[in-house]
Amino acid sequence: MFGIPMLSSDRSEESLKRSSNPAPTTVPGPRLRVLGFVTLVLSTTAYGIAMMFDILRANGTTLLEGSILILFATAFAWITAAFWTAMAGFILQLFEADPLTLRWRRIPRLGEAAIDTHTAVVMPVYNEHTARVIAGVEAICESLAATGEADKFDFYLLSDSADPAVAIQEEMAWAALQQQLADVFRGRLLYRRRSSNTGRKPGNIADFCRRWGAYYEFMIVLDADSVMTGTAMTSLVRAMQADPQAGLIQTVPIPVRQQTMFGRFVQFASEIYSPMLATGLSFWQTGAANYWGHNAIIRVQAFTEHCGLPVLAGAPPFGGEILSHDFVEAALLRRSGWQVYLFPELQGSYEEVPDNILDFVKRDRRWAQGNLQHLKLLAAPGLRPLSRLNFLLGATAYLSSLLWLFMLVLSSVDAIEQALTGAQFFGPGYQLFPNWPIVKTGEILSLVSITIGILLLPKILGILLCLLQPCRRQAFGGTTRLLPSALIETIFSILIAPIMMIYHAYFVVNILLGQPISWAPQERMGRRVTLTEAVRYTFAATLGGLLWGGAAWLLAPQFFWWLLPVLTGLLAAAPLICLSSSPAIGQALRRCGVFLVSSETGPPQILQRLQQLLMARQGNTPPPDWVPCLPPVRYREMPIQCLTRQKRARDGSGTAQGQIWVRRRID
């Protein structure tokens, strides 16, 4: 009745042999890749530190300059890691090599192997826009039906919606959708609502795994704004079937359906640079890639056995519930012997993003606390070194903004101090010859050029890849539209970088001070930010920039010109936020061919269908004849994993109490 498959343990031995199809992904030299990556990052960072030290020590190193050097070293290491990741991705994409096997592309290798497993498609929602959720699921179902493999998939809408009105809309709309798609999906569109959202999204997924996960080999996790083609889903299932060591495969979701200038800017940048960066990540992370929380396929039994998340001891920000759960779940799977892969070349995985800067940074606020919380987990027992490195890089992504801000402020203080005190030609005591001040202009310009190159070269390489690949070039409207769009994207990135730096630095400081975090539903449907609201959220930063620039202009005018790019972004923050949230400006740019992407020049069928469904008239759906029912619960325990090192047991056994975790190795 419900279309629910038998438990894996009930399937025949022959079926198990077919589904296993042992053909694990061959990854040559994983340790050598990591060693090479780390060596390149450390050597480049060491070279930059040496140049900075040589500049600072020319006239004697003060405590202030020593602090600048430490901040520079950390921030420079972060951008260097991103640079070498992009370089690896560029080379692999240029030669069309698979980042894991180093052979030709992975997806054709999967072929058309029979799918003899059952997969749950789970979509956790929390007070979302019901019409968008239902339209997205319907478009996905229709795309999946077109593959002829729809009977191998069941859909679960896992609602944690606290608003009763939203919950009623969900139930009725889901029931109507089940009736509408009954020819193909009757009994396979299932709805569950929890009375409270305990554990937030990871608690929602864990509840599904405990109660119904035993019915399925795999689950594909989607967000409320996710869209994935049927071909992408079946490719993921075939990849999991072919590799019994794979515990999770992550795709690269590309933003789509953006209307505002900022949204289309993010959409354009993501489609150009994300595949290249993801290819580089896949190359050096190999089987220890990250999980981004959605648009990924997971082996249900492995996830249930090894990804039960504990509540960390202590108060927030480092204690309490684990917020960025996805990184931790990937690390736990890897700790237990499962491989976690990133497939950057898999097409047909999409998402939507906040289409204005304010809502974008509000989402970043939650991610910042979750990523900083990972610093506490760096010493968790049994984690692989790459998982710890992923935790560290994720936290540094937000800490780096605070470090750059501190470095700029301290550099300003140092420049003003030197300007006020003047050159000290003679020190205390007798001295025959003066100490002539040394200004290493050549070294300064070289270091600045290297830093700018490290920041901008990945952008240039991403654009070059698009120009060298005719299909991708045409997807962006051709060379005459791609190049101006890339130039505008770069200029806009430079302008908004200072305000993003201020926001992230503010978030980090608030998190470290223990300020509470709100977890309101994400704004997905778009809105225009008024100038009044933009001024309210940028006034302090703009005033600070004005005072900062004024002090530099009056007291250290030469240093003022170095600060000018930062000051310009801070002073123009409010109008930038307001204007970039305008759908009218976004559409005007589109008519001019600026920020064109493949989802606009050649929209996939699934996105066209989604737009048709959203434009359809609402409120005319007849009452359903029946409501969706859940299958019987087949409970499976989801043990809580240990992520802390505890004191030794007193019985002399030497085993740490509470430090037991199961490692599953596959030979």
C-alpha positions in Angstrom: 0.0 0.0 0.0 2.7 2.4 0.9 5.3 1.4 -1.7 7.7 0.6 1.1 10.5 -1.9 0.2 11.5 -4.8 2.3 14.3 -4.4 4.8 17.8 -5.0 3.4 18.1 -8.1 5.6 15.0 -9.5 3.9 16.4 -9.3 0.4 17.7 -12.3 -1.4 21.4 -13.1 -1.5 21.4 -12.7 -5.3 19.9 -9.2 -5.0 22.6 -8.3 -2.5 25.3 -9.5 -4.8 23.9 -7.4 -7.7 23.5 -4.2 -5.6 27.0 -4.5 -4.0 28.7 -4.7 -7.4 32.1 -4.2 -5.6 33.9 -1.5 -7.7 35.2 0.9 -5.1 36.6 4.2 -6.3 40.3 4.0 -6.9 42.1 7.0 -5.5 45.8 6.9 -6.3 48.2 8.5 -3.8 45.8 10.1 -1.3 48.5 10.8 1.3 50.9 12.2 -1.3 48.2 14.6 -2.4 47.7 15.9 1.1 51.4 16.1 1.7 51.9 18.0 -1.5 49.0 20.4 -0.7 50.2 21.1 2.8 53.8 21.6 1.5 52.7 24.1 -1.1 50.6 26.0 1.4 53.2 26.1 4.1 56.1 27.0 1.8 54.1 29.8 0.2 53.0 31.1 3.6 56.6 30.9 4.9 57.8 33.0 1.9 55.1 35.6 2.6 56.0 35.7 6.3 59.7 36.1 5.4 58.9 39.1 3.2 56.7 40.7 5.8 59.3 40.2 8.5 62.0 41.7 6.3 59.9 44.8 5.8 59.0 45.2 9.4 62.5 44.6 10.9 64.2 47.2 8.6 64.0 49.9 11.4 63.7 47.5 14.3 60.7 45.4 15.2 58.3 46.7 17.9 55.7 44.7 19.8 53.0 46.3 17.6 54.8 45.2 14.4 55.3 41.7 15.9 51.5 41.5 16.4 50.9 42.5 12.8 53.3 39.8 11.6 51.4 37.1 13.6 48.0 38.3 12.2 49.4 38.4 8.7 50.8 34.9 8.9 47.5 33.4 9.9 45.4 35.3 7.4 47.9 34.8 4.6 47.9 31.0 5.2 44.1 30.9 4.7 44.2 32.7 1.4 47.1 30.6 0.3 45.2 27.4 1.0 42.3 28.7 -1.1 44.7 29.6 -3.9 46.4 26.2 -4.2 43.0 24.5 -4.1 41.9 26.6 -7.0 45.1 25.9 -8.9 44.6 22.1 -8.5 41.0 22.5 -9.7 42.1 24.6 -12.7 44.7 22.0 -13.9 42.3 19.1 -13.5 39.4 20.8 -15.3 41.8 22.1 -18.0 42.8 18.5 -18.8 39.3 17.1 -18.0 40.6 14.7 -15.4 38.6 13.1 -12.6 39.8 14.7 -9.3 39.6 11.3 -7.5 40.8 8.7 -10.0 42.8 11.2 -12.2 41.3 9.5 -15.2 38.6 10.9 -17.5 35.2 12.0 -16.1 33.5 9.8 -13.5 29.9 10.0 -14.5 30.1 8.0 -17.9 31.9 5.3 -15.9 28.7 4.6 -14.0 26.8 3.6 -17.1 23.3 2.5 -16.8 23.6 -0.2 -14.1 20.3 -1.5 -12.8 19.1 0.2 -9.6 18.0 -2.5 -7.2 18.1 -0.5 -4.0 15.6 1.8 -2.4 16.3 5.4 -1.6 14.4 7.9 0.6 14.5 11.5 -0.5 14.1 13.5 2.7 13.4 17.2 2.9 13.4 18.8 6.4 11.3 22.0 6.6 10.8 24.5 9.3 8.1 27.2 8.7 8.9 27.4 5.0 6.9 28.9 2.2 4.6 26.0 1.4 3.9 26.8 -2.2 7.7 26.9 -3.0 8.3 23.6 -1.2 5.5 21.7 -2.9 6.3 23.1 -6.4 10.0 22.0 -5.9 9.0 18.5 -4.9 6.6 18.2 -7.8 9.2 19.3 -10.3 11.7 16.8 -8.8 9.1 14.0 -8.9 8.3 14.7 -12.5 12.0 14.7 -13.4 12.5 11.5 -11.6 9.5 9.8 -13.2 11.0 10.7 -16.6 14.0 8.4 -15.8 11.8 5.4 -15.4 13.2 4.7 -11.9 10.6 6.4 -9.8 9.6 3.2 -8.1 13.0 3.0 -6.4 12.4 6.3 -4.5 10.1 7.5 -1.7 9.8 11.1 -0.7 9.5 12.3 2.9 8.5 15.8 3.9 9.9 16.0 7.5 8.2 19.0 9.0 9.3 20.7 12.2 7.1 23.7 11.5 6.0 25.4 14.7 3.4 27.6 13.1 0.1 25.7 13.2 -1.2 27.6 10.1 1.9 26.6 8.1 1.6 23.0 9.3 -2.0 22.8 8.1 -1.0 24.2 4.7 1.8 21.6 4.5 -0.5 18.7 5.3 -3.2 19.7 2.8 -0.8 20.6 0.0 1.1 17.4 0.5 -2.0 15.3 0.4 -3.2 17.1 -2.7 0.2 16.5 -4.3 0.1 12.8 -3.4 -3.3 12.5 -5.1 -2.1 14.5 -8.1 0.9 12.2 -8.6 -0.9 9.0 -7.7 -0.2 7.4 -11.1 3.5 7.1 -10.3 4.0 8.0 -6.7 0.9 6.7 -4.9 1.9 5.9 -1.4 5.5 7.2 -2.0 4.9 10.8 -0.9 5.0 10.7 2.9 4.5 13.5 5.4 5.7 13.6 9.1 5.4 16.5 11.5 7.1 16.6 14.9 5.5 18.4 17.7 8.8 20.2 18.6 12.0 20.7 16.6 14.3 19.0 19.2 17.8 19.0 17.8 16.8 21.2 14.9 17.6 19.8 11.5 20.0 17.0 12.6 17.4 16.0 15.2 14.8 15.9 12.4 17.0 13.7 10.2 17.9 11.5 13.2 14.2 10.9 14.0 13.6 9.7 10.4 16.7 7.4 10.5 15.5 5.8 13.8 11.9 5.2 12.8 12.0 4.5 9.0 15.6 4.4 8.0 15.7 0.6 8.1 13.5 0.5 5.0 16.2 2.1 2.8 19.8 1.6 1.8 20.3 5.3 0.9 18.8 8.7 1.6 19.1 11.9 -0.5 18.9 14.9 1.8 17.4 18.1 0.3 16.8 21.5 1.7 13.5 23.3 1.3 15.0 25.3 -1.7 16.9 22.4 -3.2 16.2 21.2 -6.7 17.8 18.0 -8.2 17.1 16.4 -11.5 16.1 12.7 -11.7 19.3 12.0 -13.7 21.4 13.4 -10.9 19.6 11.3 -8.3 19.9 8.1 -10.2 23.5 8.8 -10.9 24.1 9.2 -7.2 22.4 5.9 -6.4 24.4 4.1 -9.0 27.6 5.6 -7.6 26.7 4.3 -4.1 25.7 0.9 -5.4 29.0 0.6 -7.3 31.2 1.6 -4.3 30.4 -0.3 -1.1 33.0 1.8 0.8 31.1 5.1 0.1 29.2 6.4 3.0 28.3 9.8 1.6 28.6 11.5 -1.8 28.2 15.3 -1.9 27.3 17.3 -5.0 28.0 20.9 -5.7 24.6 22.8 -5.6 24.6 25.8 -8.0 22.4 28.8 -7.1 19.5 29.4 -9.5 16.4 31.5 -10.0 17.9 34.8 -8.6 16.3 38.1 -9.6 18.1 40.8 -7.7 21.6 42.2 -8.5 23.2 40.6 -5.5 21.5 37.3 -6.1 22.5 37.2 -9.7 26.0 38.2 -8.7 26.2 35.2 -6.3 24.7 33.0 -8.9 27.2 34.1 -11.6 30.2 33.8 -9.3 29.1 30.4 -8.1 28.7 28.9 -11.5 32.1 30.1 -12.7 34.2 29.4 -9.6 32.5 26.7 -7.6 33.2 23.8 -9.9 36.9 24.7 -10.1 37.3 25.1 -6.4 35.2 22.0 -5.6 37.4 20.0 -8.1 40.5 21.1 -6.1 38.9 20.2 -2.8 37.9 16.8 -4.1 41.5 16.2 -5.3 43.2 16.7 -2.0 40.4 15.7 0.4 39.8 12.4 -1.6 37.7 10.2 0.7 37.5 12.6 3.6 35.5 15.4 1.9 33.0 17.6 3.7 29.2 17.3 3.8 27.3 20.5 3.3 24.1 19.4 4.8 22.0 19.0 1.6 22.0 17.8 -2.0 23.9 14.7 -1.0 23.3 11.0 -0.9 24.0 9.0 2.4 24.2 5.3 3.2 21.5 5.1 5.9 22.8 2.3 8.0 26.3 3.9 8.2 24.8 7.2 9.1 22.5 5.7 11.8 25.2 3.7 13.4 27.9 6.4 13.5 26.4 9.9 13.3 24.4 10.3 16.5 25.4 13.7 17.7 26.0 14.5 21.3 25.3 17.7 23.2 28.6 19.2 23.9 29.5 20.0 27.5 29.6 23.6 28.6 27.7 26.7 27.5 27.6 28.2 23.9 29.4 29.1 21.8 31.6 26.0 22.1 29.1 23.9 24.1 25.5 22.9 23.7 24.0 21.5 20.5 26.3 21.0 17.5 25.2 23.7 15.0 27.3 22.9 11.9 26.3 19.3 12.1 27.2 18.4 8.5 31.0 18.7 8.9 30.8 16.6 12.1 28.7 13.9 10.5 31.2 13.7 7.6 34.0 13.4 10.1 32.2 10.7 12.0 31.5 8.6 8.9 35.2 8.9 8.0 36.2 7.9 11.5 34.2 4.8 11.2 36.0 3.7 8.0 33.5 5.0 5.4 34.5 7.2 2.5 33.1 10.6 2.0 33.4 11.9 -1.6 32.7 15.2 -3.4 31.6 14.8 -7.0 32.1 18.3 -8.5 31.2 17.3 -12.0 27.8 15.9 -11.4 25.2 18.2 -13.1 21.6 18.9 -12.1 22.1 19.9 -8.4 20.6 23.3 -7.6 19.7 25.5 -4.7 18.5 29.0 -4.0 20.3 31.6 -1.8 19.3 34.8 0.0 19.1 37.5 -2.6 20.3 40.5 -0.5 23.4 41.1 1.6 21.6 41.4 4.9 19.8 38.1 4.7 23.0 36.5 3.3 25.1 37.6 6.3 22.3 36.6 8.8 22.7 33.1 7.5 26.5 33.4 7.8 26.0 34.3 11.5 24.7 30.8 12.2 27.4 29.2 10.1 30.1 31.2 11.9 29.1 29.9 15.3 28.8 26.4 14.1 32.2 26.5 12.4 33.9 28.1 15.5 32.4 25.4 17.6 34.5 22.9 15.6 37.6 24.2 17.3 36.5 22.4 20.4 36.3 19.2 18.4 39.8 19.3 16.9 41.0 16.9 19.7 38.0 14.5 19.4 39.2 10.9 19.6 39.8 8.9 16.5 39.1 11.6 13.9 41.2 11.4 10.7 43.8 14.2 10.2 41.9 15.5 7.1 38.7 15.8 9.1 40.5 17.9 11.7 42.0 20.0 8.9 38.5 20.5 7.5 37.3 21.7 10.9 40.3 24.1 11.2 39.8 25.6 7.7 36.1 26.0 8.3 36.7 28.0 11.5 39.5 30.0 9.9 37.1 31.1 7.1 35.4 33.3 9.6 38.3 34.0 11.9 40.3 35.4 9.0 38.0 38.4 8.7 38.7 39.3 12.3 42.4 38.8 11.7 42.5 41.0 8.6 40.5 43.7 10.4 42.9 43.6 13.4 45.9 43.7 11.0 44.6 46.7 9.2 43.8 48.6 12.4 47.2 47.8 13.9 48.9 48.8 10.6 47.0 52.1 10.8 48.1 52.7 14.4 51.7 51.9 13.5 51.7 54.2 10.5 50.1 57.1 12.5 52.6 56.5 15.4 55.6 56.7 13.0 54.1 59.8 11.3 53.7 61.5 14.7 57.0 60.6 16.3 59.0 61.1 13.1 62.3 59.4 12.3 64.6 58.7 15.3 68.1 59.4 13.9 69.9 59.0 17.2 69.2 56.5 20.0 70.1 56.9 23.7 73.8 57.3 24.5 76.7 58.4 22.3 76.3 57.7 18.6 78.6 59.0 15.9 76.4 58.3 12.8 72.6 58.7 12.6 70.1 55.8 12.0 68.8 56.6 8.6 65.2 55.3 8.2 64.9 52.4 5.7 61.8 52.2 3.5 61.8 48.9 1.5 59.4 50.2 -1.2 60.3 47.4 -3.6 59.6 44.6 -1.0 56.3 46.3 0.0 55.1 46.5 -3.6 56.2 42.9 -4.2 54.3 41.6 -1.2 51.2 43.6 -2.1 51.4 42.3 -5.6 51.7 38.7 -4.4 48.8 39.0 -2.1 46.6 40.6 -4.8 47.7 37.8 -7.2 46.8 35.1 -4.7 43.3 36.7 -4.3 42.6 37.4 -7.9 44.3 34.7 -9.9 41.7 32.0 -9.0 39.1 34.4 -10.5 41.2 34.8 -13.7 41.7 31.0 -14.0 38.0 30.4 -13.5 37.1 32.8 -16.3 39.9 31.4 -18.5 38.4 27.9 -18.1 35.1 29.2 -19.3 36.7 30.9 -22.3 38.6 27.7 -23.3 35.4 25.5 -23.1 33.0 26.5 -25.9 29.9 25.0 -24.2 30.5 26.8 -20.9 31.4 30.0 -22.8 28.1 30.0 -24.6 26.3 29.3 -21.3 27.4 32.7 -20.1 26.3 34.5 -23.2 29.6 34.3 -25.1 32.9 36.1 -24.7 31.4 39.5 -25.2 29.1 39.1 -22.3 31.2 36.9 -20.1 34.2 39.3 -19.8 32.2 42.4 -18.9 30.2 40.4 -16.4 33.4 39.0 -14.8 34.9 42.5 -14.6 31.7 43.9 -12.9 31.7 40.8 -10.5 35.3 41.5 -9.5 34.6 45.2 -8.9 31.5 44.5 -6.9 33.4 41.8 -4.9 36.0 44.3 -4.0 33.4 46.9 -2.9 31.4 44.6 -0.7 34.5 42.8 0.8 35.1 45.4 3.6 31.5 45.3 4.8 31.5 41.5 4.7 34.8 41.6 6.7 33.2 43.9 9.3 30.1 41.7 9.6 32.1 38.5 10.0 34.5 40.1 12.5 31.5 41.3 14.5 29.9 37.9 14.4 33.1 36.2 15.7 33.5 38.7 18.6 29.9 38.3 19.6 30.2 34.5 19.5 33.3 34.6 21.6 31.5 36.8 24.1 28.7 34.2 24.3 26.0 36.1 22.7 22.9 33.9 21.9 22.1 32.9 18.4 18.6 33.0 16.8 17.5 30.2 14.5 14.6 31.8 12.6 13.5 30.4 9.3 15.7 31.4 6.4 14.3 34.1 4.1 14.1 32.3 0.7 11.5 34.2 -1.3 13.5 37.4 -1.7 12.9 41.0 -0.6 14.2 44.4 -1.3 16.1 46.2 1.5 15.1 49.8 2.0 17.7 52.5 2.4 16.6 53.1 6.0 17.1 49.4 6.9 20.5 49.4 5.1 21.6 52.5 7.0 20.5 51.0 10.3 22.6 47.9 9.7 25.7 49.7 8.4 25.7 53.0 10.3 28.4 51.9 12.9 30.6 50.5 10.2 30.3 53.6 8.0 30.9 55.9 10.9 33.9 53.9 11.9 35.3 54.0 8.4 34.8 57.7 8.2 36.7 58.3 11.4 39.4 55.8 10.4 39.9 57.4 7.0 39.9 60.9 8.5 42.6 60.0 11.0 44.7 58.4 8.3 44.3 61.4 6.0 45.2 63.9 8.6 48.0 62.0 10.4 49.4 59.5 7.9 48.3 60.7 4.4 50.6 58.2 2.6 49.0 55.3 4.4 45.5 56.7 3.6 45.8 55.6 -0.1 46.6 52.0 1.0 43.4 52.0 3.0 41.2 53.6 0.3 39.7 50.4 -1.2 38.6 49.4 2.3 37.3 52.8 3.2 35.3 53.1 -0.1 33.5 49.9 0.7 32.6 51.0 4.2 31.4 54.4 3.2 29.3 53.1 0.3 27.9 50.1 2.3 24.3 51.3 2.7 23.6 52.3 -0.9 25.4 49.1 -2.1 23.1 46.9 0.1 20.0 48.8 -0.9 20.7 49.0 -4.7 22.0 45.4 -5.0 18.7 44.1 -3.5 16.7 45.6 -6.3 15.0 43.1 -8.6 14.6 46.0 -11.2 18.4 46.5 -11.3 18.9 42.8 -11.5 16.6 42.4 -14.5 18.1 45.5 -16.2 21.5 43.8 -15.9 20.1 40.6 -17.3 18.7 42.5 -20.3 22.1 43.9 -20.9 23.7 40.5 -20.8 25.4 41.0 -17.4 25.7 38.0 -15.0 24.1 35.6 -17.5 24.3 31.9 -16.4 23.4 28.6 -18.0 20.1 28.4 -16.0 19.0 31.5 -18.0 20.6 31.0 -21.4 19.5 27.3 -21.5 17.3 26.6 -18.5 17.0 22.9 -17.6 13.6 21.4 -17.9 13.2 21.0 -14.2 13.7 24.7 -13.5 11.3 25.6 -16.3 8.7 23.3 -14.7 9.4 24.8 -11.3 8.7 28.3 -12.6 5.5 27.1 -14.3 4.3 25.5 -11.1 5.0 28.7 -9.1 3.2 30.9 -11.6 0.2 28.6 -11.6 -3.0 29.9 -9.8 -3.2 28.9 -6.2 -6.2 27.9 -4.2 -8.0 25.8 -6.9 -6.8 22.4 -5.7 -9.7 20.2 -4.8 -9.8 18.7 -1.3 -8.0 15.4 -1.4 -10.0 12.1 -1.1 -7.4 10.8 1.4 -4.5 11.9 3.4 -1.0 10.5 3.3 -0.2 7.8 5.9 3.2 6.9 7.3 4.5 3.3 7.1 4.9 1.3 10.3 7.8 2.3 12.4 10.8 -0.1 12.2 12.9 1.3 15.0 16.7 1.3 14.8 18.9 2.6 17.6 21.1 5.6 16.7 23.8 5.6 19.3 25.3 8.9 20.5 28.9 9.2 19.5 31.7 10.4 21.8 33.6 13.5 20.7 35.5 14.3 23.9 38.5 12.8 25.6 37.7 11.8 29.2 39.7 10.7 32.2 41.1 7.2 32.5 39.0 4.6 34.2 39.9 3.8 37.8 39.8 0.0 37.2 43.3 0.1 35.8 42.3 -1.1 32.4 43.5 2.1 30.8 40.3 2.5 28.8 38.9 6.0 28.8 35.3 6.0 30.0 32.9 7.3 27.4 35.6 7.2 24.8 34.3 4.1 23.0 33.5 4.4 19.3 33.2 1.8 16.7 35.6 1.8 13.7 34.3 -0.1 10.7 37.0 -0.9 8.2 36.3 -2.3 4.8 39.0 -4.4 3.2 
